[in-house]
Amino acid sequence: MSSEGEQKDDIFTALSHPVRREILVLLRERGALPVCVIAAEVQRDRYATARHLGTLESAGLIVSQRRGRSRILALQPRPFLAVEDWVIGFTDLLFPAADSA
C-alpha cells in the first residue's frame, strides 16, 4: 500500500489532465458507464480513453467491474478525502480570521 503522500501525488497527477477531469465529472453526473460510452463522450479512441482510465483507477478515483464483455467504470469518491484537507488549508487565506481588538 502506498503512503499518504504517494496517494496524494497519484490523485493530483490523475486530476492534472483535462480529459481525466472530464471523465470524473461524467461519472459523477451519470453514474457507472461502460468504457465505450466514456470514450464516445470524451471524443477519444478507446486506447487513449483506456490510458486515462488506467491513471484514474491507479489513483483509486474510479473502480471497474466486468459485465459480460463490457468493462463498467464507476466513481470512487473516498480518495478525494486524502487531498481535501490540503486543499481546504489554502481557502483559509480567503477568509482570514478577524483581529481581536
C-alpha positions in Angstrom: 0.0 0.0 0.0 1.3 3.5 -0.8 2.0 6.2 1.7 -0.4 9.1 2.2 2.0 11.4 0.4 2.2 9.0 -2.6 -1.6 8.6 -2.7 -1.9 12.4 -2.8 0.6 12.6 -5.6 -1.3 9.9 -7.6 -4.5 11.8 -7.1 -3.1 15.2 -8.2 -1.4 13.5 -11.2 -4.8 12.0 -12.2 -6.5 15.3 -11.8 -3.9 17.2 -13.8 -5.3 16.3 -17.2 -8.5 17.9 -18.6 -9.7 14.7 -20.2 -9.5 12.8 -16.9 -11.3 15.6 -15.1 -14.0 15.4 -17.8 -14.3 11.7 -17.2 -14.7 12.2 -13.4 -17.5 14.8 -14.0 -19.2 12.5 -16.4 -19.2 9.6 -13.9 -20.3 11.9 -11.1 -23.3 13.2 -13.2 -24.3 9.9 -15.0 -23.1 7.1 -12.7 -21.4 4.0 -13.8 -20.7 3.7 -17.5 -19.0 1.3 -19.9 -15.7 2.3 -21.5 -17.2 2.6 -25.0 -19.7 5.3 -23.7 -17.0 7.2 -21.8 -14.8 7.1 -25.0 -17.6 8.5 -27.1 -18.5 11.2 -24.6 -14.9 12.5 -24.3 -14.4 12.1 -28.0 -11.3 9.9 -27.7 -10.5 6.5 -29.1 -10.8 3.5 -26.8 -7.0 3.2 -26.5 -6.5 6.8 -25.3 -9.5 6.5 -23.1 -8.2 3.3 -21.6 -4.9 5.0 -20.7 -6.7 7.8 -18.9 -9.0 5.4 -17.1 -5.9 3.4 -16.0 -4.4 6.5 -14.4 -7.7 7.3 -12.7 -8.0 3.7 -11.5 -4.4 3.6 -10.2 -5.2 6.7 -8.2 -8.2 5.0 -6.7 -10.6 7.6 -8.1 -12.6 5.0 -10.2 -13.3 1.3 -9.9 -14.1 -1.1 -12.7 -16.2 -4.2 -12.9 -16.6 -6.7 -15.8 -20.2 -7.3 -17.0 -20.0 -9.9 -19.8 -17.7 -8.4 -22.4 -18.1 -4.9 -21.1 -16.0 -3.1 -18.5 -18.1 -0.8 -16.4 -16.5 2.1 -14.5 -17.8 4.0 -11.5 -16.6 6.9 -9.5 -14.9 6.2 -6.2 -15.1 9.5 -4.2 -13.5 8.4 -0.9 -9.9 9.1 -2.1 -10.7 12.7 -2.6 -10.7 13.0 1.2 -7.0 12.4 1.1 -6.5 15.8 -0.6 -9.4 17.6 0.9 -7.6 18.9 4.0 -4.6 20.0 1.9 -6.8 22.0 -0.5 -9.0 23.5 2.3 -5.9 24.7 4.0 -5.5 27.2 1.2 -9.0 28.5 1.4 -8.2 29.9 4.9 -6.3 32.6 3.0 -9.6 33.8 1.5 -11.2 34.3 4.9 -8.5 35.5 7.4 -9.5 35.5 11.0 -10.7 38.9 12.2 -8.2 40.5 14.5 -9.5 40.7 18.1 -9.4 44.3 19.3 
